[in-house]
Amino acid sequence: MILLLLAALLAAALITYLYRSESLLQQPWTPDRASRLFAQQPLPPPLDDTFLSSPPSSSPDNNNTSSSSNYTLPLRTRGRDIVDAHGRRFRLASVNWYGASDEQFVPGGLDVRHRDEIASVVRRLGFNSVRLPYADELVLANPVVAPELVAANPDLVGLRALEVLEKVVEALTAQGVAVVVNNHITSATWCCGADPCDAGWANDHLPAVMCRVRQTEEQWIRHWEVVMGRFVGNPLVVGADLRNEVRGLWGTMPWERWAAAAERAGNRLLQMNPDWLIIVGGTESQNDLSGVARRPVVLDVPGRVVYSAHVYSWSGWGSLGGRYSKRTYASFVQSMRNNWAYLVEGNIAPVWVGEFGSPARPGQGDANYWKNLLRYLKAIDADFGYWAINPRKPKDHEKETYSLVEDDWTTPVLDYRMKDMTELIRAGRT
C-alpha cells in the first residue's frame, strides 16, 4: 500500500513538472533590443552577388536576365559546398512558396499580386532561391485553375495547374532567383499528417481502399519527368528536391530503401538534364541523415547530390533530449551533428536545411529553438530554406503565423526572424 502511494505521489509530481515546463515553453517571448531596432529600420537591400543573375531592371542592356554573372552555370557539389563551374560557392538562401501542393493546386498569392511582383519581393527580402512544392495529384489531375485564385494575374485565367506553375517559375527566374522544385506530397493537401498514403513516394504496397491517390514508384518518377520537362531549358531551375519528409509507415523508413529509390529517380532526371542538383531529404520526416555515413546516394553524374534536413521546434520528440524547443545549445548542436551536420563539418557533402521556421509571436520554447538554430546555422555557414513566405494557408485562408510578408504579399514582416536571416545571408560579405 505504501509503495502504491509513493508511486502515485511520484507520478503526480512528474505530471506537475511536465505541465509546468510545458507552460513555461508557451509563455510569450519579448523581443530583444536588437530585434526591436531591426524592425524600425528599412530592410537592407539584397546583395546582388548572392544571386545567380540580375533582374532585367539592373541588367546593363535592361533586357538580359542572365548578365550579372558572378556565377557560371551549371552548379555542382564539392565537399560540403554547392559551387559554380569555376568552383565559386553558391549558398542556397531560400524561402518556400507553397500552394501548388495543396487542394487548390496553385502557388499562394496570385489572387493578390502579380507573380512578377511576388518574385520581386522574394529578391528584395534577400532570398536567392525558392523551394516550390507540388503534389503528385496536381500532375494527375492538372485542372484548370479557378479564376478567383489568379485574380491578380488575368493572363493565367483559363490555364491549367502545370501551366500556372511554369509561369510562376518563369517569373522567379526572370528576377534572377533560382528555383528548386519539390515533390511535397501525393494527395494535394496540407503536409504532413498521419496518413500513411502520403508518407512516402509510393503507396501501392498499401490496401487500395486506404489511398485516395494511389501511385507506384514508377508513376512517381514519371510525374517528376512531366514537371521537370517544362524546365529543361531554364538554367535557373537548378534542382529537384525529390520528396518531402519521407517517413514510411508510422514514422519508420529504412534509409537504404529510400536512398535506392532516390538514385533511380535522380538518374532518370539527370538523363533529361545532367546539370540539375538532385536533393535527397533525410528519413523520419527529414530529420535523419545519419544513414548517409554507411550508404551514401550515388548518381550516374558525379557532383549532383545535395542532402536536405528539416528542423523545427517540435523536432526531436521521442528522443532522449526531447524536442528542440526545450534543449540547451550544446544538446541541440549534438543532435544536429548526429543527424546531418557531420556531413557539413566533415566536408563530406552539402546539406540544405530546406525547412525551418518560427511564428511572428513566439513562445519561450519557439524563441529558444530559433536562437539555437540560427546560432548554429551562422556558425557553419549553412545553406537554408525558410518555411514560408505565404501569409495565408490555401484551403480555409487561415493565417500563416510563420509568414514573412503581410496579407498584401509585399510588406515585409520585420522581426527577429528577418533580422537573423539577413545576418545569415550577409555573413562574411559587405
C-alpha positions, 0 to 999 in steps of 0.5 A: 500500500505504501509503495502504491502511494509513493508511486502515485505521489511520484507520478503526480509530481512528474505530471506537475513538472511536465505541465509546468515546463510545458507552460513555461515553453508557451509563455510569450517571448519579448523581443530583444533590443536588437530585434526591436531596432531591426524592425524600425529600420528599412530592410537592407537591400539584397546583395546582388552577388548572392544571386545567380543573375540580375533582374532585367531592371539592373541588367546593363542592356535592361533586357538580359536576365542572365548578365550579372554573372558572378556565377557560371552555370551549371552548379555542382557539389564539392565537399560540403559546398554547392559551387559554380563551374569555376568552383565559386560557392553558391549558398542556397538562401531560400524561402518556400512558396507553397500552394501548388501542393495543396487542394487548390493546386496553385502557388499562394498569392496570385489572387493578390499580386502579380507573380512578377511582383511576388518574385520581386519581393522574394529578391528584395527580402534577400532570398536567392532561391525558392523551394516550390512544392507540388503534389503528385495529384496536381500532375494527375489531375492538372485542372484548370485553375479557378479564376478567383485564385489568379485574380491578380494575374488575368493572363493565367485565367483559363490555364491549367495547374502545370501551366500556372506553375511554369509561369510562376517559375518563369517569373522567379527566374526572370528576377534572377532567383533560382528555383528548386522544385519539390515533390511535397506530397501525393494527395494535394493537401496540407503536409504532413499528417498521419496518413500513411498514403502520403508518407512516402513516394509510393503507396501501392504496397498499401490496401487500395481502399486506404489511398485516395491517390494511389501511385507506384514508384514508377508513376512517381518518377514519371510525374517528376519527368512531366514537371521537370520537362517544362524546365529543361531549358531554364538554367535557373531551375537548378534542382529537384528536391525529390520528396518531402519528409519521407517517413514510411509507415508510422514514422519508420523508413529504412534509409537504404530503401529510400536512398535506392529509390532516390538514385533511380529517380535522380538518374532518370532526371539527370538523363533529361538534364545532367546539370540539375542538383538532385536533393535527397531529404533525410528519413523520419520526416527529414530529420535523419541523415545519419544513414548517409555515413554507411550508404551514401546516394550515388548518381550516374553524374558525379557532383549532383547530390545535395542532402536536405534536413528539416528542423523545427521546434517540435523536432526531436520528440521521442528522443532522449533530449526531447524536442528542440524547443526545450534543449540547451545549445550544446544538446541541440548542436549534438543532435544536429551533428548526429543527424546531418551536420557531420556531413557539413563539418566533415566536408563530406557533402552539402546539406540544405536545411530546406525547412525551418521556421518560427511564428511572428509571436513566439513562445519561450520554447519557439524563441529558444529553438530559433536562437539555437538554430540560427546560432548554429546555422551562422556558425557553419555557414549553412545553406537554408530554406525558410518555411514560408513566405505565404501569409495565408494557408490555401484551403480555409485562408487561415493565417500563416503565423510563420509568414514573412510578408503581410496579407498584401504579399509585399510588406515585409514582416520585420522581426527577429526572424528577418533580422537573423536571416539577413545576418545569415545571408550577409555573413562574411560579405559587405 
